[in-house]
Amino acid sequence: MKRILHLISSIQGDRSYSIKLGKAIVEKLIEKYPGSTVEELNLVNLDIPHLNATILQSMVTPGDQLTAEAKELVRYSDAYVKQLMASDIIVIGAPLINFTIPTTLKSWIDHITRPGITFSYNQNGPVGMVTGKKVYVAMSSGGVYSDGPSKANDFVAPYLKAFLGFLGMTDLTVFRAEGVKVPGLSEHALEKGIASIVID
């Protein structure tokens, strides 16, 4: 039995390939781990505030020194960090938009990035503190970015691998529904992406 957190960041709703692919990953996980719980977090509906100087200062201030106003500013961060830490498996829906991730997903990442809580530094450099997690990324894209001439413009998979790894989430697998806007590929893009899902 696992605790699964499914993040949705697409603005496309029922038309979203990343949402459909993410749900397929979750289904495969439940098949492998019967009785698992799934918590779905639709980042699009939450209106997570982007970081500003005041929020950032509140996030790095010790809890016993926070004012009531500052505590309100970090409530998103506190909630998402707690939710992340309680999860065993994280499924991240990540559509490629203008070569990178949606701003909603970037805001979530910014709010879970907490010095002394999700990462720290020692004499050898950074130490990720979010360990023991398995991450699956459900990535969708209009073109093909896993290989070929557009591969250099994929700033989704490499970014998520690098930054989530920085926080300690180094066990990450990417599944793709790609070429969803390319004639000849779009007709089977989702089917191919779902067929590629292997839960290890």
C-alpha positions in Angstrom: 0.0 0.0 0.0 1.4 3.4 -1.1 0.4 7.0 -0.6 0.3 8.5 -4.1 0.3 12.2 -4.8 -0.9 13.2 -8.3 -0.1 16.7 -9.4 -2.0 18.3 -12.2 -0.6 21.4 -13.9 -2.3 21.5 -17.3 -4.9 24.2 -18.2 -6.4 22.0 -20.8 -8.9 20.1 -18.6 -10.5 17.0 -20.1 -8.4 17.6 -23.3 -5.1 17.4 -21.5 -2.7 14.6 -22.6 -0.6 15.0 -19.4 -3.7 14.6 -17.2 -4.7 11.4 -19.1 -1.2 10.0 -19.0 -0.9 10.9 -15.3 -4.2 9.1 -14.6 -2.9 6.1 -16.5 0.2 6.0 -14.4 -1.9 6.2 -11.2 -4.0 3.3 -12.5 -0.9 1.2 -13.1 0.4 2.1 -9.6 -2.9 1.0 -8.0 -2.7 -2.3 -9.9 0.7 -2.9 -8.5 -0.1 -1.6 -5.0 -3.7 -2.5 -4.2 -5.3 -0.5 -1.5 -3.1 2.6 -2.1 -4.5 6.0 -1.5 -4.4 8.7 -4.1 -4.4 12.4 -3.4 -5.0 14.6 -6.5 -3.8 18.1 -6.4 -4.9 20.3 -9.3 -2.5 23.2 -9.2 -4.5 25.2 -11.8 -7.5 25.5 -9.4 -5.4 26.5 -6.3 -4.1 29.9 -7.5 -0.8 29.3 -5.7 0.9 32.7 -5.3 4.2 33.3 -7.0 7.0 34.0 -4.8 7.7 37.6 -3.8 10.2 39.1 -1.3 7.7 39.0 1.6 6.7 35.4 1.1 10.4 34.3 0.6 11.4 36.1 3.8 8.6 34.4 5.7 9.7 31.0 4.3 13.2 31.3 5.7 12.2 32.8 9.1 12.1 30.3 12.0 8.5 29.3 12.9 8.6 30.7 16.4 9.6 34.1 15.0 6.7 34.4 12.5 4.0 37.0 12.9 0.4 36.0 12.3 0.6 37.7 8.9 3.8 35.8 8.0 2.3 32.5 9.1 -0.6 33.1 6.6 2.0 33.8 3.8 3.7 30.4 4.4 0.5 28.3 4.8 0.7 27.2 1.2 4.3 26.1 1.6 3.8 24.4 4.9 0.8 22.4 3.5 2.5 21.3 0.3 5.7 20.3 2.1 3.7 18.3 4.6 1.8 16.6 1.8 4.9 15.9 -0.1 6.7 14.4 2.9 3.7 12.1 3.6 3.7 10.7 0.1 5.5 7.6 -1.1 5.0 8.2 -4.8 4.6 11.5 -6.7 3.0 11.6 -10.2 3.7 14.9 -11.8 1.7 16.0 -14.9 4.0 18.2 -16.8 2.9 19.5 -20.2 5.7 21.3 -22.2 4.6 24.8 -22.7 6.9 27.2 -24.6 9.7 24.7 -24.0 9.3 24.5 -20.2 6.8 23.7 -17.4 3.6 25.6 -16.6 3.9 28.4 -14.1 1.5 26.6 -11.7 4.0 23.7 -11.4 6.9 26.1 -11.0 5.0 27.9 -8.1 4.5 24.5 -6.4 8.2 23.8 -6.7 9.1 27.2 -5.3 6.8 26.6 -2.3 8.3 23.2 -1.5 11.8 24.5 -1.7 12.6 25.2 2.0 16.1 25.6 3.4 16.6 23.4 6.4 13.4 21.5 5.6 13.6 20.1 2.1 17.3 20.8 1.5 20.4 22.0 3.3 24.0 22.5 2.7 27.1 20.9 4.3 30.8 21.2 3.7 30.4 19.1 0.6 27.5 21.1 -0.9 23.8 20.7 -1.1 21.9 17.8 0.6 18.4 16.9 -0.5 16.1 16.1 2.4 13.1 14.7 0.5 14.3 11.1 0.3 12.7 7.7 -0.2 10.3 8.9 -2.8 9.5 7.6 -6.3 8.6 10.2 -8.9 6.9 9.6 -12.2 6.5 12.4 -14.7 3.6 12.4 -17.2 5.0 14.7 -19.9 3.1 15.8 -23.0 4.3 17.9 -25.9 3.1 19.0 -29.3 6.3 18.0 -30.9 8.9 15.3 -30.3 11.5 16.3 -27.7 12.8 12.9 -26.5 15.1 12.7 -29.5 15.9 14.4 -32.8 16.5 18.1 -33.6 14.1 19.4 -30.9 15.7 17.5 -28.0 17.8 20.5 -27.0 14.6 22.5 -26.4 13.2 20.1 -23.8 13.5 22.1 -20.6 10.9 20.0 -18.8 12.4 16.5 -18.2 16.0 17.7 -17.6 14.8 20.5 -15.3 12.6 18.2 -13.2 15.3 15.6 -12.9 17.9 18.1 -11.9 15.8 20.1 -9.4 13.8 17.4 -7.8 17.1 15.5 -7.5 18.5 18.5 -5.7 15.8 18.1 -3.1 16.6 14.4 -2.8 14.1 12.9 -5.2 16.6 11.1 -7.4 14.4 8.1 -8.4 12.5 9.7 -11.3 11.0 8.2 -14.4 9.5 10.2 -17.3 6.8 8.9 -19.6 5.8 10.9 -22.6 2.8 11.5 -24.8 4.7 13.4 -27.6 4.0 14.6 -31.0 0.3 15.4 -30.1 0.2 18.1 -32.7 2.2 16.3 -35.4 0.2 14.7 -38.2 0.9 11.0 -38.3 1.9 10.9 -34.7 -0.9 12.6 -32.9 -3.4 9.8 -33.6 -1.4 7.4 -31.4 0.6 9.7 -29.2 -1.4 9.0 -26.0 -1.8 5.3 -26.7 2.0 5.0 -27.2 2.6 7.0 -24.1 0.3 4.8 -22.0 1.8 1.6 -23.5 5.3 2.8 -22.4 4.3 2.9 -18.7 6.3 0.3 -16.7 6.1 0.6 -12.9 9.3 -0.5 -11.4 
